[in-house]
């Protein structure tokens, strides 16, 4: 063996890195943590059903005729109605802010900027897992803005009357910390409860790492502080950075049913959401959740996620969102989806395949980073314009009317 040994057509540099540094190479470069958004390749993915679909307008447009009669004039794209019920929360368009958890890149400045702008836009915001166990609840902590209550309060302060809402996600570790109990009983959250704009989301899994719990990198001191609540693994060279891992939770059909029943009984004034990973049995899991009374099921495609995940999962684990939508097919209730959403066409195609709304994750953080005051607002306004144009082009005047007749793929006869 010599240093000059080469292996043509083989990931030689990856192998050499693993030979030198071991298990830490299963993850992205830890030096990027807190400054990079992770998840599957945000570009066009080969074989992605949503990318391959085309929206196809018809020649005959009876919906447009009905709109013409209603308005007494020829309708245009500006007449398309985007108002949408998103899991029991009224939204100005079929979009919501996906859950940002406790990862460093989404905390404090960017997380709060996105919260404020989502509130101004009148779209719901999900607060992701592990925020309270890692950053505190926010009543007595010094860093209240970083806390769970800090994110909720930022949204409430800028909320658009009658629109939006806050969805608080709970993982296994959040349940141990009684996150939902604290939020539901907090007087600071009463404005949301009194206006029907609070929801709780049970996390079954996520797109970036289906089958695994939440993961973040911490300094050794923070890892020692959280060792009682999480698994702390010092796999990174030097020992100054550790991997904090949560558990994925254990679910069967009956466990999921009982969890939803408990949510509905214990928090009757809050909406009930369930977040599913892109699993092979995604339809069966969604149907169980809806039949048990969930107001919304969120499906996170393999493209989804902003947080820390093993490279193998980002590249090779989980179904693409388009395949999840194909497998779910017709369904009785509200379906929310996320995964590489940033512009109108992907959202429109998802709606045509049965989704009710789409979540903005990495795109929202990037927009807030580009302009902390108006970046997300500008991004969503552009997306809304595209949605109106695309919906009008297929002869319809409410985004909820988009359906499979409006899309084509080369696989169709």
Buried (B, 14 or more C-beta within 10 A) or exposed (E): EEEEEEEEEEEEEEEBBBEEEEEBBBBBEBEBBBEEBBBBEBEEBEEBBBBBBEBEEBEEBEBBEEBBEEEEEEBEBEBBBBBBBBBBBBBBBBBBBBBBBBBBBBBBEBBBBBBBBBBBBBBBBBBBBBBBBBBBBBEEBEEBBBBBBBBBBBBBEBBBEEBBBBBBBBBBBBBEBBBBEBBBEBEEBEEBBEBBBBBBBBBBBBBBBBEBBBBBBBEBEBBEEBEEBBBBBBBBEEEEBBBBBBEBBEBEBEEBBEBBEEBBEEBEEBBBBBBBBBBEEBBEBBBBBBEBEBBBBBBBBBBBBBBBBBEEBBEEBBBBBBBBBBBBEEBEBBBBBBBBBBBBBBBBBBBBBBBBBBBBBBBBBBBBBEBBEBBBBBBBEBBBBBBBBBBBBBBBBBBBBBEEEBBEEEEEE
